Amino acid sequence: MRLFTCTTAAILATVVSETAGCNLLLKPRQDEDVKVEVDQIIDTIKEKHRASLSDDGCAVENIVYRREYGSLSESERLDYVTAVKCLQALPARTPAGISNGTRSRFDDFVLTHIQHTLDIHYTGNFQHWHRWFVYLYEKALRDECGYKGYQPYWDWPKYADAPQDSPIFNGDPYSLGGNGEYIPGHNGSVIVPPGSPPIQLAPGLGGGYVRTGPFANMTVHLGPVGGVAGVEPGPDGGLGYNPRGVRRDVGPGLNGRYANYTTILGLLSKSNVTEYRGLSEGVANTAEIGPHGGGHYVINGDPGGDLYISPGDPAFWVHHGMMDRMWTLWQAMDPETRNTQMDDGTYGHITWANDPASRLASLDDVIDMGYAGPSTTIGQVASTTSGELCYFYD
C-alpha cells in the first residue's frame, strides 16, 4: 500500500488522479499501472524543467541530456564501450607508492572510491560526491578518450524482470559485457557492511566469470577490499596488484525486490531529502538496502559486489547514472527548496550513519577526488544546472 502525504499529493496532483485530499490511502496496483503513473510524473517534471531554463548560464542551447543505455543506438553504445576501454588502457595518474595496483586511468577512479568509501556512504555528501564522481568519469571519457556522448544510465525497472537480458548485460558487442557463467546451485553472496550484521542475498543467474561481450577479457587490478563474507582482502589491503577476471551474478530477484516501478514512485513521492534517502539508500544495518544497494547487488560478483571496488565493474557507472537521475528528477519538482536542502537525519553527518557521532555535513564541505580529478564543494554540485554542471536527464 502506498501512502502519500498531503504535500506530495499537491506536488503530483497534475498527473496522479487519485491525489485529491490529504488523508489519502492508495490501493496497491499492478506494475504496469504504476509504470504509467511514473511516466506521467516524469514527463511533467521534464516539462517544468524545460520551462525553468534561463537565457543565462545553463540555457536551452547548451544543456545536455543523459539518456537511458538501451535507448542509445548500437553505434552510440559501441562508442561508449570504446571510450571505457580507452580509459582502461590509459596510464594511471596515481603514484605507485600510493597504490601499486592502480594501473590505468580507469583504476584511478576505483582507487578514489576505495579511499573514501567510509566517508561517502550513509553520509551527508553521498549524493553530491557521487554526482561529481560520475561527472568526472564522463568528462574523462570525453576529454581523454574522444567520446562524443554523455554518461548513460540504467533504468532499473525497465529491465527488472530479466536484467541479464537487457542491453546492458546481454553480452552482445554493444553491451557492458554479459552475465557471469552460470554456476548451478550456487548461493547468493553474504554481504557484511561496516558495523552491520551479515545480509544473505538471493542468488542471480550467473556467479562465474564474464565470458561474453566487450569486457569478457577485462582484467580487474585492485581489491578485494571488504564487505563480502568469506572473501579475503587482496595484497596491501586491496591496494596492491591483483589481476583477475570479472565475475557477475545478474538476475531478476534483487532488481524486482529493490528497484521496481513502485520504488521509483515512492522516491518521487518523498517530501524531504531525509525521507528520500531512507528509501533510496535503505535502512542502515538491515536487509532493506534500497535501490542503491539493490542495483549494486544485481551486478554483484567481483568487483561489483565489493562495496569498496564496485566502480571497477563498468556497470557501476550506469547504475550511479540512474541514482543521480532519480535525485535530479526529485530535486526538479521543487528546485528552490531541494537543490540546497541538506539531510539532517542519521545519514546527514560526515561519518557512516553517524557512527561515531559527528557534525552534519554542510554545503561548504569539500568533495575530494584524489587522482581521479579536481575537487569541488557540496554546494557547487547541488544542482545539475548551475556552476560547471549543465545537464539533465531524458
BELWO-V336751 format. One record per pair of residues at least 24 apart in sequence whose C-alpha atoms are under 7 Angstrom apart, sorted by the first residue. I is the first residue (numbers start at 1). J is the second residue. If there is no record, write none. Layout:
# BELWO-V336751
i->I j->J
i->I j->J
This chain:
# BELWO-V336751
i->1 j->26
i->1 j->27
i->1 j->28
i->2 j->26
i->2 j->27
i->2 j->28
i->4 j->269
i->7 j->271
i->8 j->269
i->8 j->270
i->8 j->271
i->12 j->41
i->15 j->40
i->15 j->41
i->31 j->261
i->34 j->261
i->34 j->262
i->35 j->261
i->38 j->265
i->45 j->329
i->45 j->332
i->45 j->333
i->49 j->332
i->57 j->386
i->58 j->385
i->58 j->386
i->58 j->390
i->63 j->390
i->63 j->391
i->64 j->390
i->64 j->391
i->64 j->392
i->65 j->391
i->65 j->392
i->65 j->393
i->65 j->394
i->66 j->150
i->66 j->151
i->66 j->152
i->66 j->392
i->66 j->393
i->66 j->394
i->67 j->152
i->67 j->153
i->67 j->393
i->67 j->394
i->68 j->152
i->68 j->153
i->68 j->154
i->68 j->155
i->69 j->152
i->69 j->153
i->69 j->154
i->70 j->167
i->74 j->174
i->77 j->174
i->78 j->174
i->79 j->147
i->80 j->147
i->81 j->176
i->83 j->141
i->83 j->145
i->83 j->147
i->84 j->141
i->86 j->145
i->87 j->141
i->87 j->145
i->93 j->371
i->94 j->371
i->99 j->239
i->99 j->240
i->100 j->239
i->100 j->240
i->100 j->241
i->101 j->221
i->101 j->222
i->101 j->239
i->101 j->240
i->101 j->241
i->101 j->242
i->102 j->221
i->102 j->222
i->108 j->371
i->108 j->372
i->109 j->372
i->110 j->309
i->110 j->311
i->110 j->312
i->112 j->369
i->112 j->370
i->112 j->372
i->113 j->308
i->113 j->309
i->114 j->308
i->114 j->309
i->117 j->308
i->118 j->352
i->119 j->350
i->119 j->351
i->119 j->352
i->121 j->352
i->122 j->347
i->122 j->352
i->122 j->353
i->123 j->347
i->123 j->348
i->123 j->349
i->123 j->350
i->123 j->351
i->123 j->352
i->123 j->353
i->124 j->343
i->124 j->347
i->124 j->348
i->124 j->349
i->124 j->350
i->124 j->360
i->124 j->361
i->125 j->361
i->125 j->378
i->128 j->378
i->128 j->381
i->128 j->382
i->129 j->367
i->131 j->324
i->132 j->381
i->134 j->317
i->136 j->373
i->151 j->321
i->152 j->318
i->152 j->321
i->153 j->318
i->153 j->319
i->153 j->321
i->153 j->322
i->154 j->318
i->154 j->319
i->154 j->321
i->154 j->322
i->155 j->322
i->156 j->259
i->156 j->260
i->157 j->259
i->157 j->260
i->157 j->261
i->160 j->252
i->160 j->255
i->160 j->256
i->160 j->260
i->161 j->252
i->161 j->256
i->162 j->251
i->162 j->252
i->163 j->250
i->163 j->251
i->163 j->252
i->164 j->250
i->164 j->251
i->171 j->212
i->171 j->213
i->172 j->213
i->173 j->213
i->173 j->214
i->175 j->213
i->175 j->214
i->176 j->213
i->176 j->214
i->176 j->215
i->176 j->314
i->176 j->315
i->177 j->210
i->177 j->212
i->177 j->213
i->177 j->214
i->177 j->215
i->177 j->216
i->178 j->210
i->178 j->211
i->178 j->212
i->178 j->213
i->179 j->206
i->179 j->210
i->179 j->248
i->179 j->249
i->179 j->250
i->180 j->206
i->180 j->207
i->180 j->208
i->180 j->209
i->180 j->210
i->180 j->211
i->180 j->247
i->180 j->248
i->180 j->249
i->181 j->206
i->181 j->207
i->181 j->208
i->181 j->209
i->181 j->210
i->181 j->211
i->182 j->206
i->182 j->207
i->182 j->208
i->183 j->207
i->183 j->208
i->189 j->228
i->190 j->228
i->190 j->229
i->191 j->227
i->191 j->228
i->191 j->229
i->192 j->227
i->192 j->228
i->192 j->229
i->193 j->227
i->196 j->285
i->197 j->285
i->199 j->287
i->202 j->253
i->202 j->254
i->204 j->249
i->204 j->250
i->204 j->251
i->204 j->253
i->205 j->249
i->205 j->250
i->205 j->251
i->206 j->248
i->206 j->249
i->206 j->250
i->207 j->247
i->207 j->248
i->207 j->249
i->207 j->301
i->208 j->247
i->208 j->248
i->209 j->245
i->209 j->246
i->209 j->247
i->209 j->248
i->210 j->246
i->210 j->247
i->210 j->248
i->217 j->245
i->218 j->245
i->218 j->246
i->219 j->243
i->219 j->244
i->219 j->245
i->219 j->246
i->220 j->244
i->220 j->245
i->220 j->246
i->220 j->312
i->223 j->309
i->224 j->306
i->225 j->308
i->226 j->306
i->226 j->307
i->226 j->308
i->227 j->306
i->227 j->307
i->228 j->306
i->246 j->302
i->246 j->303
i->247 j->301
i->247 j->302
i->248 j->299
i->248 j->300
i->248 j->301
i->248 j->302
i->249 j->298
i->249 j->299
i->249 j->300
i->249 j->301
i->250 j->298
i->250 j->299
i->250 j->300
i->251 j->298
i->254 j->294
i->254 j->298
i->255 j->294
i->255 j->295
i->255 j->298
i->258 j->290
i->258 j->291
i->258 j->294
i->259 j->291
i->259 j->294
i->268 j->330
i->273 j->341
i->273 j->343
i->274 j->343
i->274 j->344
i->274 j->345
i->292 j->323
i->295 j->319
i->325 j->393
i->339 j->382
i->339 j->383
i->340 j->382
